[in-house]
């Protein structure tokens, strides 16, 4: 049975932004954050709408400049803002609420019980449906996520969140029964991300986001009874339908198959002047470690056009690749590139002209190393 078309309204506060050394707020790209990671795993039959605001609390007006700038205090108050936010995005099948971190600030003077009650009240607003009573739409489901625990030891925010660890440790046990009483499902983010691991000890790292996105996608599928098996064939078909290829895929890359793990496809776009090949990798496919040699000049340029993939140079961390990314590979550099486990990946391989240019194919990328990539 196909999954329903979902709009998941992620009404949350802290997962989409960061602050630099000058305290200037910026936003992470959506695909890096856990809502974006969740959307990737849910696939094209689920539509995800993100409603995030830094500094937002469950039910408190905030002082000016408590978030990204001068915003009226009620705009930072989840309970005051939520009905309008929901109404603007309806119809909704599910609303995901993850709030409570900003309520832990010392100057908020809120106990763990206060915070749990505030979150549960938001869930009741969602499931009660009064914000859409003049429509024929049914009230959406709600999923309450208790944020990771907060234990600030070193960052500049330590005094602002004094005493937050004990309250954040108590919060899941208090929040779960209240959320369920309000008709919401419950998930404890600390079960997969115990503590935020960014240097400020408040925000999540990309790895934290990936782990949380994967877990919440599972909770969403469970809520809607989407038990379709995600075997390799299903996963490959779903991700293939998501990408839009700029050039024809080409045939199976049999000439170089011995240097690839998995199936790849090659369409030579140019063989005169500058050699350009359109290379398509199925999910999990990657080429071996290799080196482009040349007496002078040489190397390769990758122009990423579709899907999600990886590039890694020997001795350096792997770099995630998305459409629009460009990789310059100098001659003599040992490297590999290929698709992510759950996505097709397409790039143009542009051969930089060089003197006595040749490729040296080396060992495969170890499964242990590749399996660690999100």
N, C-alpha and C positions, 0 to 999 in steps of 0.2 A: 504494500500500500504506500503510495507517495506521501511524503510529509506535507503538512499544511504550509501555505505561504505565511511566514511569520514576520511580524515587525517586533523586534525585541527592543524595548525602550530601556536602555541601560542608564538608569537615573543614579548617577554616582558623582563622586567629588574629586578623586585625587589621582586617577590612573592615567590621565592624558597629558600631564604637563610636567615640566621640570623647571628649576630655577638655576641660572648661571651664577657665577661668583658675585655679580652685581645685583642679584636678586630679581633679575628680569625673567618673567615667566615666558616659556615657550612650549609648544606642543610637539609631542612625538608623532611621527607618521602613524596613521590609523592602523596600517598593517603590522606595525610593531607592537601595538597595545593588545591587551587580552581580548577586547571586543573584536578587533580585526582578526586576531588568531582564531577566535571562536567562529567568526563568520566563514573563514576559510574551511574550517573543519565541517561546518554545517552544510556547506555547499550551496548551489544556486537556487534551491527551492526555499531557502530561508532568507528573508530580508532583514537586515539588522540596522536599526536607527540608533545613533549614539547621542545622548543628551547629557554631556558632561560639563561641569563647572567647578573650577578650582576654588577651594575655600568653602564649599557648600556644607551646611550642617543639616541635621534631621529636622529641627523645628525652632531654630534660633535666628533672629535677625542678627546681622553681623555689622561691625563697625566699617566705615568707609575704608577702602584700600585693603580689605582683608583677602581679596582674591587677585584678579588681574588688573584692577583699577578701581575707579569710583563707580560702584554699583549700589543702588539702594539696598538697605539692609534686608528688606523682605525678599529681594531677589536671591539672596544667599540662603533663605529659609526654605528647606525642602517641602515642608507641609504647606506653606503659602504658595509656592511655585508649582508644585506637582500637578494640580488639576488642570491648569492652563497648558502645561507641557504635554500632558496626556491627550488633552482635547485637540491640540494642534497636530498630533501624529495619528489620531485614530483613523480607521479601526486598528486595534492592536490585538494580537493573540496572546502575548505574554509581555510582562514588564519585569525587568531585572533591576533590583534595588541593591546598591552597595554603598552604604553611607555609615558614618559613625567615627571615622578617623578624626575629622576636625572637631567633633564633639569631645574628644579626649583631651583637648587642650586644657591646661590648668585654669586659664581665665574663664572657661565656660562653666566651671563649678558643677559638672554633671557626673553623677555616679554611673556605674555600669548599668544599673537598673533603669535610670533615666534614659540612657542612650537606647537600651533595648526597647523601652516603651515607645520612644520616638520613631524608631525604625518600624516597629509593628504597626504604629498608627499610619505610616505611609503605605504599608501593605494593605491595610484596611481601606484606605482611600482608593487604591487600585481595584480591589476586588468588589468594593461596594458599588462602583460604577456610577455614582451620582453626577460626575463630571460629563457623562454622555447620556443622561436620562431622556433627552429629547431625540434620541436616535433609536434605530432598531438593532444596533450592534450589541452583542452580548459583552458582559464585563470580561476583561482579559484575565488570564492567570497571572500569578505573581511568583517570582523566585527571589528570595532574600538571600544575599550573600554576606556573611559576616566577614569583615576585612581581616587581613593578616594581623598578627599581634604586633604591638608597637613597643620596642625596647631601645630607646635612644640613649646611647652611651657617650658618643664622641662628637656628634654634629652640633652645629650652632643652634639647633632647635631644642636642645636638651632641656633648657629651663622652661620653654613653652609647654612641653609635654611631660613635666615632672609628675610621677605617679601613674603614668599611662599604662605601664606594663601590667600591673595588678588588675586594672579595670579591663584591659583588652583580653586578658586571660579569662576573666569571669564572664565576658560578654557572650560567647557562644552558648553556654549553658542557660543563660537568662533569655537569650533572644529566640532560640529554637522553639520553645513551647508557645511563646507569644506570637511568633510568625505563623506557626501552624494553626493557632487559634483564629488568626485573621484570614485563614484560608490560603496561605502561601506555602510553597515548598521552601526548603532551607538547605543551604550549603555553606560549610565553613571553609573559607579560603585558606586558612592556616593548615588545613589537612594536606595541601599541596605546596603552599608557600608560607611556611611558619612565620618568617619575618621578611620585610622588604630589605633588599640587599644593595640598593643604591647608597652612595657615600653619605647622603643626608639621613639615612635610616628611616625614611618615611615612604619614599617612592620605590616602585618596582624596577628591576633591571629587565632588559629584553628577555632574558631567560626566565625570569619570574613571570612575565606576561605570557610567554609561550606555554608554560606549565599550567597557569590558571585558565587560559583560553581553551586549552585541550580539555581540562576537567569540566568547565562550565558547559562546553558543547555537549559533553556526555550527559550532563544533568538536563539540558534542554531536550535532547533526543529521548531521554527516559521519560520526561514529563509528557511528551506527545506520542509515546508508544512507538517511536521510530526505531524499530529493531532490525532494520535491514542490515544484513551482514556487510561490513566494509572489508571484503577481501581485496586482494590485489587487483582483480579485474574490475570490481565495482569502483574502487578508488581511482584507477586510471581512467575509466570512462567518465567519471564525474569531473575530474580535473581537466580532461581533454575538452569537455564541453564548455568550460569556463574561459579558455584562452582564445584570443583572436589573432590568428597568424597573418602577418603582412604579406608573406610570399608563400607559394605552394610548398607543401611539405617535402616532396621528393620521395624517392624510393628508399628501401632499406639500405643502410650504410654497410653493405656487406664487405666492401673493400677494406674497411678499417674495424670490422666487428671484433677481431682478435684483441684490439686495444681498448675495448669498451666493456663495462659491466652493464648488462641490460641492452635494450634495443634502442638504436638511434636511426635517424633518417637524414639523408643528405640531398640537397638540391644546389648544384653549382650554378650560381647566378652570373659569375664572370670568370673566365679562364684566360683572358687577354689583358695585358697591362697589369692591373691589380687583381689578384685571385680572391674571389669572395664566395664563400659557401654558406648556405642557409642550413643550419644544423638543428635538428629537433631531437630532444631527449625525452623518452618516456619517464614517468615517475620512478625514481630510484636509479636511473641510468647515469653513469658518469664515465669519463675516459680515464685511462691510466695516468699516473705521473708521467710527464714528458718534458722535453726541453727543445726549444727551437734554436738551433745552432746557425751561425752565419759568421763568415770572416769579417764582414762589414755590413752594417744595417741589420735587416731582418727583424724577427719577432712577429707578433700577432696583435690584432686589436679585436676585441669582442664587443659587438653592439647588441645589447639585450632587447628583444622585441616582444616576448610573451612569456607568461608563466612565472615560475620562481625557481631559482637555481643557486649554485654555489661556485665560488672560485677560491682556490687556495694556493699560495706559494709555500714552498718547503720552509719549515721553521716558523711560519706565521699563522695566525688564526684564519679560519675560513671566513670569507666575505659573502654575505647574502646578496643575490642579484635579483633585480626586478626590471620590468620594462623601462627603458630609458637609461639604464646604467651602461657605462662604458668602462672597459678594462683594457689598459695598455700593458702588454706583456713583452718586456724587452728580451732580446736574444740572450740565451744562456741561463734563463731563470727556470728552475724546476717547478712545475705546477700541475694542477688538474682543474677541470671544470665539468659541471653536469647539473642534473635536475635535483630538486628536493625530493624527499621520499613520497610526498603527497601531491606533487604537481608536475605537469609537463613543463618543459622549459625550452625556449627557442632563442638562439642568438645567431647573428651573422659573424662568421669568422673571416676577418680581413687579413690576408697575408701581407706583411710589410716587405716590400722588395729588399733583397739582400744578396750579398755576394757569397756563392757557395752555400746557399741555404739548405738545411735539411732538418728533419725531425728525428729525435732520439726517443723511442718509446721505452718506458721503464716499468716498474712494478705497479700492481693494482693498488688502489686506495683501500686501506684495510677496512673491513666491515665494522670493526670495533670503533674506529675513528669516525667513519661515516654515520654510524647509528647514533652518535652523540649529537649530531646536528638536528635542530628542530625542524 
